[in-house]
Amino acid sequence: MKKVLFLALAAASFTFASCDSKTENAQENAAEQVEEAGEAKADAMENAGNEAGADSVENATEAQADKMEDAADAGASQATPAPAAGATTTQQ
């Protein structure tokens, strides 16, 4: 029973892991790098005594990274073609 459960869990993991396209993953990685760079800059500013500036930089880079991730997610959903104009779908 444990083997069957483990195999089912492994199969489900592979299914969910393959949902993102390479382009979407690349865009999300770029967003993560932007966020990490912003955090590093904010940490340096905070260590220099500029906490207000550090908060501002961190908030701005988080917002930019979020926009990049949202764009990656939106692009993935647009990659699925819509039905042709005038096409109908029926289930029998």
C-alpha positions, 0 to 999 in steps of 0.5 A: 500500500505504501508503494502505491501511495508513493508512486501516486504522489510521485506521479502527481508531483511530476504532473504539477512540475510540468505545468510551467513552460520554460519561458515562464520559468525563466521569467520567474527566475528573472523576477527572483533575481530582481528581488534578491538584488533589491534585498541586497541593496536594501541590506547595504543601505540599512547597514549604512544607517538609511533604514527609510531608504532601505524600506523604500528600495525593498518595497519597490523591488518587491513590487517590480518582481511581483509585476514580472511574476504576474506577467509570466503567469499571464503569458502562460495562460495566453499561450493556450489558443482560444477557439476559432471565431464562430467555432462551437463545441458540443459534448455528446 
